[in-house]
Structures are given as C-alpha cells and as structure tokens.
Amino acid sequence: MEQFDNGIQADRIDGVVWRKSRRSNPSGNCVEVAALPGGGAAVRNSRFPSGPALIYTREEMVAFIGGAKDGDFDALVGDIAG
C-alpha cells in the first residue's frame, strides 16, 4: 500500500478520482475528496487542484462525516445551512 504524507501536491496522487459535493457552489469554491488505496482519503481545495492535499485515515473520515451528520460543525456556517 502506498503511503501519502500530509501536504503532498494533490496532482501527484495518481489514479484517484476527485469528487465534490452536489451542494458545492458554481463559483468553484469547493472542497474535493478522493478515496485512497487502503481506505483513507485525500482532501484538497478545488481552486488549487495542484496544491497541497490533507491525508486522512478511514477512521478519521468516519469520525468527521459522523460529526457532520450529527451537526457538530453547524456553528461554523451559522444558520445558512438550512
């Protein structure tokens, strides 16, 4: 299994498919996520596709997505999330 370090240039991660939320705005200010071999995930800023990617384990992503579903981060966007 290939090891990826935090801050790797996102365009140096070969063979992944970058995805963004259907809720992303049309101006391109989005967070994109790619599944990594072995179950982890890479996260990048869509405005800088060759910029740094943050690397997370599967367990870290499960915890984050669970927290987002539970509303743990709602205060970051105020009441605009609807």
mmCIF file of the N, C-alpha and C atoms, coordinates in Angstrom:
data_MODEL
# 
_entry.id   MODEL 
# 
loop_
_atom_site.group_PDB 
_atom_site.id 
_atom_site.type_symbol 
_atom_site.label_atom_id 
_atom_site.label_alt_id 
_atom_site.label_comp_id 
_atom_site.label_asym_id 
_atom_site.label_entity_id 
_atom_site.label_seq_id 
_atom_site.pdbx_PDB_ins_code 
_atom_site.Cartn_x 
_atom_site.Cartn_y 
_atom_site.Cartn_z 
_atom_site.occupancy 
_atom_site.B_iso_or_equiv 
_atom_site.pdbx_formal_charge 
_atom_site.auth_seq_id 
_atom_site.auth_comp_id 
_atom_site.auth_asym_id 
_atom_site.auth_atom_id 
_atom_site.pdbx_PDB_model_num 
ATOM 1   N N  . MET A 1 1  ? 0.839   -1.171 0.000   1.00 0.00 ? 1  MET A N  1 
ATOM 2   C CA . MET A 1 1  ? 0.000   0.000  0.000   1.00 0.00 ? 1  MET A CA 1 
ATOM 3   C C  . MET A 1 1  ? 0.893   1.246  0.000   1.00 0.00 ? 1  MET A C  1 
ATOM 4   N N  . GLU A 1 2  ? 0.572   2.191  -0.882  1.00 0.00 ? 2  GLU A N  1 
ATOM 5   C CA . GLU A 1 2  ? 1.350   3.417  -0.977  1.00 0.00 ? 2  GLU A CA 1 
ATOM 6   C C  . GLU A 1 2  ? 1.056   4.344  0.199   1.00 0.00 ? 2  GLU A C  1 
ATOM 7   N N  . GLN A 1 3  ? 2.089   4.974  0.710   1.00 0.00 ? 3  GLN A N  1 
ATOM 8   C CA . GLN A 1 3  ? 1.973   5.920  1.819   1.00 0.00 ? 3  GLN A CA 1 
ATOM 9   C C  . GLN A 1 3  ? 1.925   7.334  1.256   1.00 0.00 ? 3  GLN A C  1 
ATOM 10  N N  . PHE A 1 4  ? 0.976   8.130  1.705   1.00 0.00 ? 4  PHE A N  1 
ATOM 11  C CA . PHE A 1 4  ? 0.880   9.524  1.301   1.00 0.00 ? 4  PHE A CA 1 
ATOM 12  C C  . PHE A 1 4  ? 1.057   10.394 2.532   1.00 0.00 ? 4  PHE A C  1 
ATOM 13  N N  . ASP A 1 5  ? 1.846   11.438 2.421   1.00 0.00 ? 5  ASP A N  1 
ATOM 14  C CA . ASP A 1 5  ? 2.085   12.353 3.532   1.00 0.00 ? 5  ASP A CA 1 
ATOM 15  C C  . ASP A 1 5  ? 1.206   13.588 3.399   1.00 0.00 ? 5  ASP A C  1 
ATOM 16  N N  . ASN A 1 6  ? 0.777   14.137 4.539   1.00 0.00 ? 6  ASN A N  1 
ATOM 17  C CA . ASN A 1 6  ? 0.027   15.386 4.516   1.00 0.00 ? 6  ASN A CA 1 
ATOM 18  C C  . ASN A 1 6  ? 0.829   16.444 3.797   1.00 0.00 ? 6  ASN A C  1 
ATOM 19  N N  . GLY A 1 7  ? 0.142   17.220 2.977   1.00 0.00 ? 7  GLY A N  1 
ATOM 20  C CA . GLY A 1 7  ? 0.779   18.296 2.242   1.00 0.00 ? 7  GLY A CA 1 
ATOM 21  C C  . GLY A 1 7  ? 1.320   17.894 0.886   1.00 0.00 ? 7  GLY A C  1 
ATOM 22  N N  . ILE A 1 8  ? 1.146   16.621 0.502   1.00 0.00 ? 8  ILE A N  1 
ATOM 23  C CA . ILE A 1 8  ? 1.579   16.191 -0.816  1.00 0.00 ? 8  ILE A CA 1 
ATOM 24  C C  . ILE A 1 8  ? 0.832   17.003 -1.863  1.00 0.00 ? 8  ILE A C  1 
ATOM 25  N N  . GLN A 1 9  ? 1.497   17.323 -2.969  1.00 0.00 ? 9  GLN A N  1 
ATOM 26  C CA . GLN A 1 9  ? 0.809   18.014 -4.049  1.00 0.00 ? 9  GLN A CA 1 
ATOM 27  C C  . GLN A 1 9  ? -0.296  17.094 -4.551  1.00 0.00 ? 9  GLN A C  1 
ATOM 28  N N  . ALA A 1 10 ? -1.513  17.619 -4.588  1.00 0.00 ? 10 ALA A N  1 
ATOM 29  C CA . ALA A 1 10 ? -2.669  16.798 -4.947  1.00 0.00 ? 10 ALA A CA 1 
ATOM 30  C C  . ALA A 1 10 ? -2.529  16.184 -6.337  1.00 0.00 ? 10 ALA A C  1 
ATOM 31  N N  . ASP A 1 11 ? -1.904  16.893 -7.258  1.00 0.00 ? 11 ASP A N  1 
ATOM 32  C CA . ASP A 1 11 ? -1.774  16.353 -8.613  1.00 0.00 ? 11 ASP A CA 1 
ATOM 33  C C  . ASP A 1 11 ? -0.698  15.265 -8.711  1.00 0.00 ? 11 ASP A C  1 
ATOM 34  N N  . ARG A 1 12 ? -0.009  14.987 -7.609  1.00 0.00 ? 12 ARG A N  1 
ATOM 35  C CA . ARG A 1 12 ? 0.966   13.894 -7.586  1.00 0.00 ? 12 ARG A CA 1 
ATOM 36  C C  . ARG A 1 12 ? 0.361   12.587 -7.074  1.00 0.00 ? 12 ARG A C  1 
ATOM 37  N N  . ILE A 1 13 ? -0.918  12.616 -6.713  1.00 0.00 ? 13 ILE A N  1 
ATOM 38  C CA . ILE A 1 13 ? -1.602  11.404 -6.262  1.00 0.00 ? 13 ILE A CA 1 
ATOM 39  C C  . ILE A 1 13 ? -2.270  10.794 -7.490  1.00 0.00 ? 13 ILE A C  1 
ATOM 40  N N  . ASP A 1 14 ? -1.626  9.801  -8.058  1.00 0.00 ? 14 ASP A N  1 
ATOM 41  C CA . ASP A 1 14 ? -2.101  9.199  -9.305  1.00 0.00 ? 14 ASP A CA 1 
ATOM 42  C C  . ASP A 1 14 ? -3.231  8.203  -9.076  1.00 0.00 ? 14 ASP A C  1 
ATOM 43  N N  . GLY A 1 15 ? -4.105  8.112  -10.059 1.00 0.00 ? 15 GLY A N  1 
ATOM 44  C CA . GLY A 1 15 ? -5.126  7.071  -10.072 1.00 0.00 ? 15 GLY A CA 1 
ATOM 45  C C  . GLY A 1 15 ? -6.312  7.294  -9.159  1.00 0.00 ? 15 GLY A C  1 
ATOM 46  N N  . VAL A 1 16 ? -6.514  8.514  -8.669  1.00 0.00 ? 16 VAL A N  1 
ATOM 47  C CA . VAL A 1 16 ? -7.673  8.785  -7.813  1.00 0.00 ? 16 VAL A CA 1 
ATOM 48  C C  . VAL A 1 16 ? -8.679  9.640  -8.577  1.00 0.00 ? 16 VAL A C  1 
ATOM 49  N N  . VAL A 1 17 ? -9.908  9.584  -8.132  1.00 0.00 ? 17 VAL A N  1 
ATOM 50  C CA . VAL A 1 17 ? -10.974 10.403 -8.709  1.00 0.00 ? 17 VAL A CA 1 
ATOM 51  C C  . VAL A 1 17 ? -11.386 11.421 -7.658  1.00 0.00 ? 17 VAL A C  1 
ATOM 52  N N  . TRP A 1 18 ? -11.238 12.688 -7.977  1.00 0.00 ? 18 TRP A N  1 
ATOM 53  C CA . TRP A 1 18 ? -11.624 13.756 -7.056  1.00 0.00 ? 18 TRP A CA 1 
ATOM 54  C C  . TRP A 1 18 ? -13.110 14.030 -7.194  1.00 0.00 ? 18 TRP A C  1 
ATOM 55  N N  . ARG A 1 19 ? -13.790 14.150 -6.058  1.00 0.00 ? 19 ARG A N  1 
ATOM 56  C CA . ARG A 1 19 ? -15.234 14.404 -6.043  1.00 0.00 ? 19 ARG A CA 1 
ATOM 57  C C  . ARG A 1 19 ? -15.533 15.601 -5.152  1.00 0.00 ? 19 ARG A C  1 
ATOM 58  N N  . LYS A 1 20 ? -16.600 16.306 -5.495  1.00 0.00 ? 20 LYS A N  1 
ATOM 59  C CA . LYS A 1 20 ? -17.069 17.378 -4.624  1.00 0.00 ? 20 LYS A CA 1 
ATOM 60  C C  . LYS A 1 20 ? -18.567 17.207 -4.400  1.00 0.00 ? 20 LYS A C  1 
ATOM 61  N N  . SER A 1 21 ? -19.045 17.843 -3.386  1.00 0.00 ? 21 SER A N  1 
ATOM 62  C CA . SER A 1 21 ? -20.439 17.729 -3.006  1.00 0.00 ? 21 SER A CA 1 
ATOM 63  C C  . SER A 1 21 ? -21.357 18.303 -4.082  1.00 0.00 ? 21 SER A C  1 
ATOM 64  N N  . ARG A 1 22 ? -22.516 17.715 -4.228  1.00 0.00 ? 22 ARG A N  1 
ATOM 65  C CA . ARG A 1 22 ? -23.540 18.279 -5.110  1.00 0.00 ? 22 ARG A CA 1 
ATOM 66  C C  . ARG A 1 22 ? -23.987 19.647 -4.602  1.00 0.00 ? 22 ARG A C  1 
ATOM 67  N N  . ARG A 1 23 ? -23.726 19.940 -3.347  1.00 0.00 ? 23 ARG A N  1 
ATOM 68  C CA . ARG A 1 23 ? -24.096 21.226 -2.752  1.00 0.00 ? 23 ARG A CA 1 
ATOM 69  C C  . ARG A 1 23 ? -23.065 22.320 -3.025  1.00 0.00 ? 23 ARG A C  1 
ATOM 70  N N  . SER A 1 24 ? -21.980 21.996 -3.703  1.00 0.00 ? 24 SER A N  1 
ATOM 71  C CA . SER A 1 24 ? -20.941 22.975 -3.981  1.00 0.00 ? 24 SER A CA 1 
ATOM 72  C C  . SER A 1 24 ? -21.490 24.112 -4.833  1.00 0.00 ? 24 SER A C  1 
ATOM 73  N N  . ASN A 1 25 ? -20.934 25.306 -4.623  1.00 0.00 ? 25 ASN A N  1 
ATOM 74  C CA . ASN A 1 25 ? -21.425 26.448 -5.390  1.00 0.00 ? 25 ASN A CA 1 
ATOM 75  C C  . ASN A 1 25 ? -20.764 26.514 -6.763  1.00 0.00 ? 25 ASN A C  1 
ATOM 76  N N  . PRO A 1 26 ? -21.402 27.184 -7.720  1.00 0.00 ? 26 PRO A N  1 
ATOM 77  C CA . PRO A 1 26 ? -20.889 27.199 -9.097  1.00 0.00 ? 26 PRO A CA 1 
ATOM 78  C C  . PRO A 1 26 ? -19.614 28.021 -9.283  1.00 0.00 ? 26 PRO A C  1 
ATOM 79  N N  . SER A 1 27 ? -19.207 28.813 -8.311  1.00 0.00 ? 27 SER A N  1 
ATOM 80  C CA . SER A 1 27 ? -18.003 29.627 -8.466  1.00 0.00 ? 27 SER A CA 1 
ATOM 81  C C  . SER A 1 27 ? -16.727 28.820 -8.274  1.00 0.00 ? 27 SER A C  1 
ATOM 82  N N  . GLY A 1 28 ? -16.850 27.564 -7.898  1.00 0.00 ? 28 GLY A N  1 
ATOM 83  C CA . GLY A 1 28 ? -15.683 26.700 -7.779  1.00 0.00 ? 28 GLY A CA 1 
ATOM 84  C C  . GLY A 1 28 ? -15.003 26.723 -6.428  1.00 0.00 ? 28 GLY A C  1 
ATOM 85  N N  . ASN A 1 29 ? -15.597 27.363 -5.451  1.00 0.00 ? 29 ASN A N  1 
ATOM 86  C CA . ASN A 1 29 ? -15.019 27.385 -4.109  1.00 0.00 ? 29 ASN A CA 1 
ATOM 87  C C  . ASN A 1 29 ? -15.466 26.146 -3.357  1.00 0.00 ? 29 ASN A C  1 
ATOM 88  N N  . CYS A 1 30 ? -14.777 25.057 -3.592  1.00 0.00 ? 30 CYS A N  1 
ATOM 89  C CA . CYS A 1 30 ? -15.233 23.772 -3.073  1.00 0.00 ? 30 CYS A CA 1 
ATOM 90  C C  . CYS A 1 30 ? -14.091 22.991 -2.434  1.00 0.00 ? 30 CYS A C  1 
ATOM 91  N N  . VAL A 1 31 ? -14.482 22.059 -1.609  1.00 0.00 ? 31 VAL A N  1 
ATOM 92  C CA . VAL A 1 31 ? -13.567 21.067 -1.079  1.00 0.00 ? 31 VAL A CA 1 
ATOM 93  C C  . VAL A 1 31 ? -13.789 19.803 -1.897  1.00 0.00 ? 31 VAL A C  1 
ATOM 94  N N  . GLU A 1 32 ? -12.719 19.174 -2.340  1.00 0.00 ? 32 GLU A N  1 
ATOM 95  C CA . GLU A 1 32 ? -12.808 17.930 -3.096  1.00 0.00 ? 32 GLU A CA 1 
ATOM 96  C C  . GLU A 1 32 ? -12.152 16.812 -2.298  1.00 0.00 ? 32 GLU A C  1 
ATOM 97  N N  . VAL A 1 33 ? -12.698 15.617 -2.445  1.00 0.00 ? 33 VAL A N  1 
ATOM 98  C CA . VAL A 1 33 ? -12.220 14.452 -1.702  1.00 0.00 ? 33 VAL A CA 1 
ATOM 99  C C  . VAL A 1 33 ? -11.947 13.323 -2.688  1.00 0.00 ? 33 VAL A C  1 
ATOM 100 N N  . ALA A 1 34 ? -10.889 12.574 -2.429  1.00 0.00 ? 34 ALA A N  1 
ATOM 101 C CA . ALA A 1 34 ? -10.568 11.396 -3.243  1.00 0.00 ? 34 ALA A CA 1 
ATOM 102 C C  . ALA A 1 34 ? -10.292 10.216 -2.322  1.00 0.00 ? 34 ALA A C  1 
ATOM 103 N N  . ALA A 1 35 ? -10.870 9.073  -2.651  1.00 0.00 ? 35 ALA A N  1 
ATOM 104 C CA . ALA A 1 35 ? -10.584 7.845  -1.910  1.00 0.00 ? 35 ALA A CA 1 
ATOM 105 C C  . ALA A 1 35 ? -9.178  7.375  -2.266  1.00 0.00 ? 35 ALA A C  1 
ATOM 106 N N  . LEU A 1 36 ? -8.427  6.966  -1.248  1.00 0.00 ? 36 LEU A N  1 
ATOM 107 C CA . LEU A 1 36 ? -7.077  6.468  -1.456  1.00 0.00 ? 36 LEU A CA 1 
ATOM 108 C C  . LEU A 1 36 ? -7.045  4.945  -1.315  1.00 0.00 ? 36 LEU A C  1 
ATOM 109 N N  . PRO A 1 37 ? -6.096  4.303  -1.980  1.00 0.00 ? 37 PRO A N  1 
ATOM 110 C CA . PRO A 1 37 ? -5.949  2.865  -1.787  1.00 0.00 ? 37 PRO A CA 1 
ATOM 111 C C  . PRO A 1 37 ? -5.728  2.567  -0.304  1.00 0.00 ? 37 PRO A C  1 
ATOM 112 N N  . GLY A 1 38 ? -6.399  1.586  0.208   1.00 0.00 ? 38 GLY A N  1 
ATOM 113 C CA . GLY A 1 38 ? -6.248  1.230  1.613   1.00 0.00 ? 38 GLY A CA 1 
ATOM 114 C C  . GLY A 1 38 ? -7.290  1.851  2.518   1.00 0.00 ? 38 GLY A C  1 
ATOM 115 N N  . GLY A 1 39 ? -8.196  2.654  1.948   1.00 0.00 ? 39 GLY A N  1 
ATOM 116 C CA . GLY A 1 39 ? -9.318  3.155  2.725   1.00 0.00 ? 39 GLY A CA 1 
ATOM 117 C C  . GLY A 1 39 ? -9.218  4.560  3.243   1.00 0.00 ? 39 GLY A C  1 
ATOM 118 N N  . GLY A 1 40 ? -8.111  5.248  3.060   1.00 0.00 ? 40 GLY A N  1 
ATOM 119 C CA . GLY A 1 40 ? -8.005  6.623  3.506   1.00 0.00 ? 40 GLY A CA 1 
ATOM 120 C C  . GLY A 1 40 ? -8.608  7.577  2.494   1.00 0.00 ? 40 GLY A C  1 
ATOM 121 N N  . ALA A 1 41 ? -8.436  8.874  2.746   1.00 0.00 ? 41 ALA A N  1 
ATOM 122 C CA . ALA A 1 41 ? -8.970  9.884  1.843   1.00 0.00 ? 41 ALA A CA 1 
ATOM 123 C C  . ALA A 1 41 ? -8.025  11.070 1.784   1.00 0.00 ? 41 ALA A C  1 
ATOM 124 N N  . ALA A 1 42 ? -7.987  11.717 0.619   1.00 0.00 ? 42 ALA A N  1 
ATOM 125 C CA . ALA A 1 42 ? -7.253  12.960 0.432   1.00 0.00 ? 42 ALA A CA 1 
ATOM 126 C C  . ALA A 1 42 ? -8.272  14.075 0.245   1.00 0.00 ? 42 ALA A C  1 
ATOM 127 N N  . VAL A 1 43 ? -7.973  15.257 0.778   1.00 0.00 ? 43 VAL A N  1 
ATOM 128 C CA . VAL A 1 43 ? -8.862  16.412 0.682   1.00 0.00 ? 43 VAL A CA 1 
ATOM 129 C C  . VAL A 1 43 ? -8.061  17.578 0.116   1.00 0.00 ? 43 VAL A C  1 
ATOM 130 N N  . ARG A 1 44 ? -8.647  18.280 -0.867  1.00 0.00 ? 44 ARG A N  1 
ATOM 131 C CA . ARG A 1 44 ? -7.967  19.437 -1.458  1.00 0.00 ? 44 ARG A CA 1 
ATOM 132 C C  . ARG A 1 44 ? -8.957  20.570 -1.709  1.00 0.00 ? 44 ARG A C  1 
ATOM 133 N N  . ASN A 1 45 ? -8.413  21.743 -1.965  1.00 0.00 ? 45 ASN A N  1 
ATOM 134 C CA . ASN A 1 45 ? -9.183  22.924 -2.313  1.00 0.00 ? 45 ASN A CA 1 
ATOM 135 C C  . ASN A 1 45 ? -9.319  22.938 -3.835  1.00 0.00 ? 45 ASN A C  1 
ATOM 136 N N  . SER A 1 46 ? -10.552 22.977 -4.343  1.00 0.00 ? 46 SER A N  1 
ATOM 137 C CA . SER A 1 46 ? -10.756 22.906 -5.787  1.00 0.00 ? 46 SER A CA 1 
ATOM 138 C C  . SER A 1 46 ? -10.171 24.102 -6.535  1.00 0.00 ? 46 SER A C  1 
ATOM 139 N N  . ARG A 1 47 ? -9.984  25.228 -5.865  1.00 0.00 ? 47 ARG A N  1 
ATOM 140 C CA . ARG A 1 47 ? -9.383  26.396 -6.516  1.00 0.00 ? 47 ARG A CA 1 
ATOM 141 C C  . ARG A 1 47 ? -7.897  26.196 -6.768  1.00 0.00 ? 47 ARG A C  1 
ATOM 142 N N  . PHE A 1 48 ? -7.285  25.254 -6.062  1.00 0.00 ? 48 PHE A N  1 
ATOM 143 C CA . PHE A 1 48 ? -5.854  24.973 -6.202  1.00 0.00 ? 48 PHE A CA 1 
ATOM 144 C C  . PHE A 1 48 ? -5.655  23.465 -6.391  1.00 0.00 ? 48 PHE A C  1 
ATOM 145 N N  . PRO A 1 49 ? -6.081  22.911 -7.533  1.00 0.00 ? 49 PRO A N  1 
ATOM 146 C CA . PRO A 1 49 ? -6.058  21.449 -7.715  1.00 0.00 ? 49 PRO A CA 1 
ATOM 147 C C  . PRO A 1 49 ? -4.678  20.813 -7.642  1.00 0.00 ? 49 PRO A C  1 
ATOM 148 N N  . SER A 1 50 ? -3.620  21.581 -7.867  1.00 0.00 ? 50 SER A N  1 
ATOM 149 C CA . SER A 1 50 ? -2.282  21.005 -7.742  1.00 0.00 ? 50 SER A CA 1 
ATOM 150 C C  . SER A 1 50 ? -1.662  21.343 -6.391  1.00 0.00 ? 50 SER A C  1 
ATOM 151 N N  . GLY A 1 51 ? -2.393  22.059 -5.560  1.00 0.00 ? 51 GLY A N  1 
ATOM 152 C CA . GLY A 1 51 ? -1.901  22.458 -4.244  1.00 0.00 ? 51 GLY A CA 1 
ATOM 153 C C  . GLY A 1 51 ? -1.854  21.298 -3.280  1.00 0.00 ? 51 GLY A C  1 
ATOM 154 N N  . PRO A 1 52 ? -1.630  21.585 -2.013  1.00 0.00 ? 52 PRO A N  1 
ATOM 155 C CA . PRO A 1 52 ? -1.471  20.516 -1.028  1.00 0.00 ? 52 PRO A CA 1 
ATOM 156 C C  . PRO A 1 52 ? -2.773  19.785 -0.735  1.00 0.00 ? 52 PRO A C  1 
ATOM 157 N N  . ALA A 1 53 ? -2.637  18.509 -0.445  1.00 0.00 ? 53 ALA A N  1 
ATOM 158 C CA . ALA A 1 53 ? -3.775  17.681 -0.038  1.00 0.00 ? 53 ALA A CA 1 
ATOM 159 C C  . ALA A 1 53 ? -3.560  17.232 1.396   1.00 0.00 ? 53 ALA A C  1 
ATOM 160 N N  . LEU A 1 54 ? -4.617  17.261 2.158   1.00 0.00 ? 54 LEU A N  1 
ATOM 161 C CA . LEU A 1 54 ? -4.573  16.709 3.509   1.00 0.00 ? 54 LEU A CA 1 
ATOM 162 C C  . LEU A 1 54 ? -4.973  15.248 3.426   1.00 0.00 ? 54 LEU A C  1 
ATOM 163 N N  . ILE A 1 55 ? -4.278  14.399 4.132   1.00 0.00 ? 55 ILE A N  1 
ATOM 164 C CA . ILE A 1 55 ? -4.488  12.957 4.079   1.00 0.00 ? 55 ILE A CA 1 
ATOM 165 C C  . ILE A 1 55 ? -5.093  12.495 5.403   1.00 0.00 ? 55 ILE A C  1 
ATOM 166 N N  . TYR A 1 56 ? -6.170  11.727 5.313   1.00 0.00 ? 56 TYR A N  1 
ATOM 167 C CA . TYR A 1 56 ? -6.862  11.227 6.500   1.00 0.00 ? 56 TYR A CA 1 
ATOM 168 C C  . TYR A 1 56 ? -7.041  9.718  6.405   1.00 0.00 ? 56 TYR A C  1 
ATOM 169 N N  . THR A 1 57 ? -7.010  9.068  7.540   1.00 0.00 ? 57 THR A N  1 
ATOM 170 C CA . THR A 1 57 ? -7.290  7.632  7.578   1.00 0.00 ? 57 THR A CA 1 
ATOM 171 C C  . THR A 1 57 ? -8.794  7.417  7.418   1.00 0.00 ? 57 THR A C  1 
ATOM 172 N N  . ARG A 1 58 ? -9.168  6.191  7.165   1.00 0.00 ? 58 ARG A N  1 
ATOM 173 C CA . ARG A 1 58 ? -10.582 5.847  7.072   1.00 0.00 ? 58 ARG A CA 1 
ATOM 174 C C  . ARG A 1 58 ? -11.299 6.192  8.376   1.00 0.00 ? 58 ARG A C  1 
ATOM 175 N N  . GLU A 1 59 ? -10.675 5.871  9.488   1.00 0.00 ? 59 GLU A N  1 
ATOM 176 C CA . GLU A 1 59 ? -11.282 6.116  10.797  1.00 0.00 ? 59 GLU A CA 1 
ATOM 177 C C  . GLU A 1 59 ? -11.501 7.609  11.047  1.00 0.00 ? 59 GLU A C  1 
ATOM 178 N N  . GLU A 1 60 ? -10.533 8.427  10.637  1.00 0.00 ? 60 GLU A N  1 
ATOM 179 C CA . GLU A 1 60 ? -10.689 9.877  10.788  1.00 0.00 ? 60 GLU A CA 1 
ATOM 180 C C  . GLU A 1 60 ? -11.843 10.397 9.943   1.00 0.00 ? 60 GLU A C  1 
ATOM 181 N N  . MET A 1 61 ? -11.977 9.881  8.725   1.00 0.00 ? 61 MET A N  1 
ATOM 182 C CA . MET A 1 61 ? -13.079 10.314 7.856   1.00 0.00 ? 61 MET A CA 1 
ATOM 183 C C  . MET A 1 61 ? -14.429 9.858  8.406   1.00 0.00 ? 61 MET A C  1 
ATOM 184 N N  . VAL A 1 62 ? -14.484 8.642  8.939   1.00 0.00 ? 62 VAL A N  1 
ATOM 185 C CA . VAL A 1 62 ? -15.738 8.148  9.547   1.00 0.00 ? 62 VAL A CA 1 
ATOM 186 C C  . VAL A 1 62 ? -16.139 9.071  10.698  1.00 0.00 ? 62 VAL A C  1 
ATOM 187 N N  . ALA A 1 63 ? -15.187 9.455  11.539  1.00 0.00 ? 63 ALA A N  1 
ATOM 188 C CA . ALA A 1 63 ? -15.487 10.341 12.664  1.00 0.00 ? 63 ALA A CA 1 
ATOM 189 C C  . ALA A 1 63 ? -15.938 11.715 12.175  1.00 0.00 ? 63 ALA A C  1 
ATOM 190 N N  . PHE A 1 64 ? -15.274 12.267 11.174  1.00 0.00 ? 64 PHE A N  1 
ATOM 191 C CA . PHE A 1 64 ? -15.645 13.584 10.667  1.00 0.00 ? 64 PHE A CA 1 
ATOM 192 C C  . PHE A 1 64 ? -17.032 13.567 10.025  1.00 0.00 ? 64 PHE A C  1 
ATOM 193 N N  . ILE A 1 65 ? -17.272 12.611 9.148   1.00 0.00 ? 65 ILE A N  1 
ATOM 194 C CA . ILE A 1 65 ? -18.577 12.553 8.473   1.00 0.00 ? 65 ILE A CA 1 
ATOM 195 C C  . ILE A 1 65 ? -19.691 12.313 9.481   1.00 0.00 ? 65 ILE A C  1 
ATOM 196 N N  . GLY A 1 66 ? -19.447 11.459 10.460  1.00 0.00 ? 66 GLY A N  1 
ATOM 197 C CA . GLY A 1 66 ? -20.436 11.242 11.514  1.00 0.00 ? 66 GLY A CA 1 
ATOM 198 C C  . GLY A 1 66 ? -20.728 12.521 12.279  1.00 0.00 ? 66 GLY A C  1 
ATOM 199 N N  . GLY A 1 67 ? -19.686 13.282 12.604  1.00 0.00 ? 67 GLY A N  1 
ATOM 200 C CA . GLY A 1 67 ? -19.868 14.550 13.297  1.00 0.00 ? 67 GLY A CA 1 
ATOM 201 C C  . GLY A 1 67 ? -20.633 15.555 12.452  1.00 0.00 ? 67 GLY A C  1 
ATOM 202 N N  . ALA A 1 68 ? -20.334 15.587 11.144  1.00 0.00 ? 68 ALA A N  1 
ATOM 203 C CA . ALA A 1 68 ? -21.057 16.496 10.254  1.00 0.00 ? 68 ALA A CA 1 
ATOM 204 C C  . ALA A 1 68 ? -22.539 16.121 10.184  1.00 0.00 ? 68 ALA A C  1 
ATOM 205 N N  . LYS A 1 69 ? -22.821 14.843 10.086  1.00 0.00 ? 69 LYS A N  1 
ATOM 206 C CA . LYS A 1 69 ? -24.214 14.388 10.062  1.00 0.00 ? 69 LYS A CA 1 
ATOM 207 C C  . LYS A 1 69 ? -24.931 14.713 11.364  1.00 0.00 ? 69 LYS A C  1 
ATOM 208 N N  . ASP A 1 70 ? -24.218 14.669 12.468  1.00 0.00 ? 70 ASP A N  1 
ATOM 209 C CA . ASP A 1 70 ? -24.809 14.958 13.781  1.00 0.00 ? 70 ASP A CA 1 
ATOM 210 C C  . ASP A 1 70 ? -24.950 16.451 14.056  1.00 0.00 ? 70 ASP A C  1 
ATOM 211 N N  . GLY A 1 71 ? -24.393 17.289 13.172  1.00 0.00 ? 71 GLY A N  1 
ATOM 212 C CA . GLY A 1 71 ? -24.494 18.729 13.356  1.00 0.00 ? 71 GLY A CA 1 
ATOM 213 C C  . GLY A 1 71 ? -23.387 19.344 14.196  1.00 0.00 ? 71 GLY A C  1 
ATOM 214 N N  . ASP A 1 72 ? -22.332 18.589 14.461  1.00 0.00 ? 72 ASP A N  1 
ATOM 215 C CA . ASP A 1 72 ? -21.253 19.081 15.313  1.00 0.00 ? 72 ASP A CA 1 
ATOM 216 C C  . ASP A 1 72 ? -20.565 20.339 14.776  1.00 0.00 ? 72 ASP A C  1 
ATOM 217 N N  . PHE A 1 73 ? -20.635 20.581 13.483  1.00 0.00 ? 73 PHE A N  1 
ATOM 218 C CA . PHE A 1 73 ? -19.923 21.698 12.878  1.00 0.00 ? 73 PHE A CA 1 
ATOM 219 C C  . PHE A 1 73 ? -20.850 22.787 12.360  1.00 0.00 ? 73 PHE A C  1 
ATOM 220 N N  . ASP A 1 74 ? -22.132 22.695 12.662  1.00 0.00 ? 74 ASP A N  1 
ATOM 221 C CA . ASP A 1 74 ? -23.109 23.662 12.162  1.00 0.00 ? 74 ASP A CA 1 
ATOM 222 C C  . ASP A 1 74 ? -22.765 25.094 12.543  1.00 0.00 ? 74 ASP A C  1 
ATOM 223 N N  . ALA A 1 75 ? -22.175 25.308 13.700  1.00 0.00 ? 75 ALA A N  1 
ATOM 224 C CA . ALA A 1 75 ? -21.849 26.659 14.160  1.00 0.00 ? 75 ALA A CA 1 
ATOM 225 C C  . ALA A 1 75 ? -20.819 27.325 13.247  1.00 0.00 ? 75 ALA A C  1 
ATOM 226 N N  . LEU A 1 76 ? -20.068 26.547 12.464  1.00 0.00 ? 76 LEU A N  1 
ATOM 227 C CA . LEU A 1 76 ? -19.063 27.119 11.571  1.00 0.00 ? 76 LEU A CA 1 
ATOM 228 C C  . LEU A 1 76 ? -19.693 27.900 10.421  1.00 0.00 ? 76 LEU A C  1 
ATOM 229 N N  . VAL A 1 77 ? -20.920 27.554 10.061  1.00 0.00 ? 77 VAL A N  1 
ATOM 230 C CA . VAL A 1 77 ? -21.594 28.216 8.948   1.00 0.00 ? 77 VAL A CA 1 
ATOM 231 C C  . VAL A 1 77 ? -22.841 28.967 9.416   1.00 0.00 ? 77 VAL A C  1 
ATOM 232 N N  . GLY A 1 78 ? -23.040 29.041 10.689  1.00 0.00 ? 78 GLY A N  1 
ATOM 233 C CA . GLY A 1 78 ? -24.199 29.754 11.217  1.00 0.00 ? 78 GLY A CA 1 
ATOM 234 C C  . GLY A 1 78 ? -25.486 29.098 10.795  1.00 0.00 ? 78 GLY A C  1 
ATOM 235 N N  . ASP A 1 79 ? -26.443 29.892 10.490  1.00 0.00 ? 79 ASP A N  1 
ATOM 236 C CA . ASP A 1 79 ? -27.783 29.400 10.167  1.00 0.00 ? 79 ASP A CA 1 
ATOM 237 C C  . ASP A 1 79 ? -27.990 29.210 8.678   1.00 0.00 ? 79 ASP A C  1 
ATOM 238 N N  . ILE A 1 80 ? -26.963 29.423 7.829   1.00 0.00 ? 80 ILE A N  1 
ATOM 239 C CA . ILE A 1 80 ? -27.151 29.374 6.387   1.00 0.00 ? 80 ILE A CA 1 
ATOM 240 C C  . ILE A 1 80 ? -27.302 27.957 5.841   1.00 0.00 ? 80 ILE A C  1 
ATOM 241 N N  . ALA A 1 81 ? -26.936 26.946 6.621   1.00 0.00 ? 81 ALA A N  1 
ATOM 242 C CA . ALA A 1 81 ? -27.020 25.565 6.149   1.00 0.00 ? 81 ALA A CA 1 
ATOM 243 C C  . ALA A 1 81 ? -28.460 25.103 5.993   1.00 0.00 ? 81 ALA A C  1 
ATOM 244 N N  . GLY A 1 82 ? -29.378 25.781 6.596   1.00 0.00 ? 82 GLY A N  1 
ATOM 245 C CA . GLY A 1 82 ? -30.784 25.462 6.458   1.00 0.00 ? 82 GLY A CA 1 
ATOM 246 C C  . GLY A 1 82 ? -31.127 24.204 7.129   1.00 0.00 ? 82 GLY A C  1 
# 
